[in-house]
Amino acid sequence: MTGAMHMVAVEQPRSLHHWEATLTAEAAAASTARRMVGSVLREWGWENDRASDLVLIASELVTNVVRHASRSRGSIGLHLQETGGDCRIEVLDCRPDLPLPETPVARGECGRGLLLVRELADGTGVVTTATTKNVWARVLLAAGDAPRRTP
């Protein structure tokens, strides 16, 4: 009996990174989120424009919670998960209702946050329960921009 040789390609497991924090819904939360997310992404080897996009997305999503969804300095959950150049950021708050979309004023500063998030992200969404809302955005690295991994 002759045996046929079968080759099976085995994909190398990709490392999964996960990070989370809880912020207080106050004015300083957005700058805290920017600083923390930027630091975590640098640790994970994300040092490019897409990392800057994720930092800005974090800031905009946290700002929305502080302005529209927080109940007297409630808490904001902030989560990052990354594997192989695919990063998902999630911002959780204690209000399940969705804010009504604002129409941006020509020279105003309000009403552009979620538009900006949708423009920068490769995907966005919202998951609600009876008591919470989870707004997420996904950012993918370009093929040549794989995260720099340190051993």
N, C-alpha and C positions, 0 to 999 in steps of 0.2 A: 504494500500500500504506500503510495507516494503521498507525502503531505504537501499541501500547498501552503506557501508562506503568506500569512495575512498581516499586513501592516495596518496598524491603527494609529492615527494621529491623536496624540493626547495633548490637549490644550493646557498650557501652564496655568495654574490657578492665579488669578489676579488678586492682589492684596486689597482688602476692603478696609477703608478708613471710616470711622464713625466718631462724631463729636457732638456734644449737646451742652447747652447752657440754659439757665433761666434768668431772665432780666426782669427788672421792675418797670412797669409801663410809666415812664416819666420822660421828660424832655431829653435827658442824657442817654437814653437807651439806644438811639440810632448811632451815636458816635461810639458807644461801647460795642455795639454789634459790629461796626466797621473795623474797629481795632482787633476784636477777638477773631472774627472771620479771616481777616488778613493774616493774622499770626498763624492760625491753624493751617491755612492754605500754603503758606511758606514752608511750614513743617512738612507738609505733604508733597512739596516740590512744585507747587503751582506758582510759577513766577513769570507771568505773562499777562497779556491783555485780558484773557478770559478770567484770570484771578481778579483783576480789577472790576470786571463785570459782575462777578459774584459778590464782591464787597459792596458795590453800588446797589445790587439787588437786595442784599441783606438790609442795607440802610433804608431803602424805600419801603420794604415790607414791614419793617419794625416801625417806621414812622407812621404808616397807615394804622397799625394797631394803636399806637399812642394817640393819634388824632381821632380815630373813628370807633375803635372797638374796646378800648380799655375802660374798665369800671373802677374808678378811683384808685389808681396806682396798682392795678392787678398785675398778674405775672404774664410774661411772654416767653414761650418756649422757642428756642432757636436750635435747629438741628442741621448738621451737614453729614452727608454720606457720599463717599467717592470710591470708585473703583475704575482703574484703567482709563482715566481721562473723562469719566462720566460723573459729574457731581450734581447732587440734588440738595437744595436748600429748602428747609421748611420753617415756617413761622406759625406758631400756634397761639391762639388767644381764647378767652373765655366767653366769646359771643358767637353764637352760630349764625347770626344774620349777616347777609352780605351787604356791604355798603352800596348805595346807589352810585352809579358812575357819574363823575363830575365832568362838566364840559370845561376844558382849560380856557382861562381868560388869556387874551392875546399876549399881554405882558405880565400876567400874574404868575405867582409861584405855585399855586395849587392846581390839582387836577391832572397832573402828568405822571404821577408815580407809577401806577399800574400800566400805563401806556409804555413807559420807559422799560419796566420789567419785561413786558411782552416782547419788546423790540430786542432786548439784550439776550433773553433766554431762548433756548432751543425747544422749550415746552413749559407750559404753566398750567396750574389747575388749583381747584379748591375742593376740599373734602370737609363736609360738616357733619356734626352729630347733633343730638338734642341740646348739648351744652357747650360745644366748642367749634372752632373753625381752624383748619389747617390749610394755609396758602403755601403752595410749593412752586419752585422753578427749577428747571434742569438746564445745566450748561455743559456742553461737550467741548473738549479740546479738539483742535484740528489735528489731523493725522501726524503731522511733523512736530507737534507741540507736546508730546507725551511728558507727563510729570517727571521731573528730575528726582530720582530715588536715591537716597543715601543708604548704604548698607547697614 
